[in-house]
Amino acid sequence: ALLILDRNIGNDLGWVGFGFDNGLKEKHTIQINGYPGDKPRGTLWHSDCNIHTSEEFWLRYVCDTAGGMSGSGVYIENNQKHTRIIYAVHTYGGPSTNSGTRITEKKFLQLRKWKAEN
């Protein structure tokens, strides 16, 4: 889903970008924030880890996640540039790895189009 708000909240709450990068490899550290169902209700939790496997449509990782975190952005933080860019959306927890659906170039262009139309 893509939510487009009726006002700009970035200056008050901060910015997170989205993008695609076909060159993401196992060396990259990704981060996930969410509201896991196995933690106290309404509490935000953070996890980070290296990418386990980078595939065309998936990023697989061993970050600690639980039910309730689906839909969370899987992002890479660049401390030098003070940026966070979402490259996938957390979708599945598995027995050995968790995974996120990647933002491909096609998806990126569609998201940008929807954003521009509003």
N, C-alpha and C positions, 0 to 999 in steps of 0.2 A: 504494500500500500504506500501511497505517497500522500502526505497531508500538506496542503498549502493553506497557510494561515492568512487571516485578513489584516495582519499587521506584522511589522518587522520586529522580532524579539531578539535577534542576534546581539544587538548592542547591550542588552540587559543580561542575557543568559549565556552568551558565547556562541561560537560558530563551529560547525562540523561540516566538512565537505564530503562529497562522494566522487568516486572516479573509477577508472578501470586501469589495470596494469597487467599486461600479459607476461611480464617478466618477474612476477612475484615468485620467489623461491623459498625453500625451507629455511634459509637464514633469517628471514624477516620475522620480527616479533609482532604478533597481533594482540589486540586487546578487545575485551568484551565487557560491557556493563549491562546488568539486568536485574530482574527481580525473581530469583529462583524460588520455586515452590517449596524447597526443603529448608528454607531459612525463615526467620520471623517475618510475618506478613508486612508488606510495604517497605522492606529494607532493600536498598540498592547495594549490589555486590559487584566486585571487579575481579577479573581474571586476565592474566596475560601468559603467553607461551609462544614458542616458535611454531611456524607453519610446519606441519608434519608432511603433508603432501599437497602439491599445487597441481590442480587439474584444470582442464578447459572451463568447466562449468562449476567446479567445487574447490573450496579450500578445506583441507582436513587438518585438525589440530587436536591437541590433548588438553586444552584449557579446561578448567573445572567449570562445568555448566550443569544446569538441572532444568527440569520442566518449568515453564514459565518464562524462560529466557529467549524463547523463539521470537524472532523479529528484531532482536538486538543487532545493532550495527557491529560488524567485525572490522576494526579499524587499525591503522598504523599511525603512530604519533611521531612527528618529526620535531624534536625539542629545539633544534637550531632555528627552524622556521616558525615554531609555535603553531603548528597545524596538526589537525587530525583529519584523516581521509578514510571514509568507509569504502572498503573494497568488496565486501560480501555481507550477507544477512544471515545470521545464525538460524539454522533450520532444523538440524537433527542432532540428537545425542546418540552415540553408539557404544558398543561394548569396549572398543579399543580407541576409537577416535570420535570426535564430534565434527560436524561439518556445517559450512555455510555456503549458500548459493552465491556464486560470484556475480559481480556487476560486470558484464561483458560490454564491449564497445556498443553493441546494438542496444542493450538495456540502458547504458549510459546516455546515448543519444535520445532515446525515448523519454527518459526522466527529464533531461534538459528541455526537450520539446514541451512536455507537460508544464514544467516550471515557467517557461517563457510565455505560454498561452494564458497564464493566470497572473 
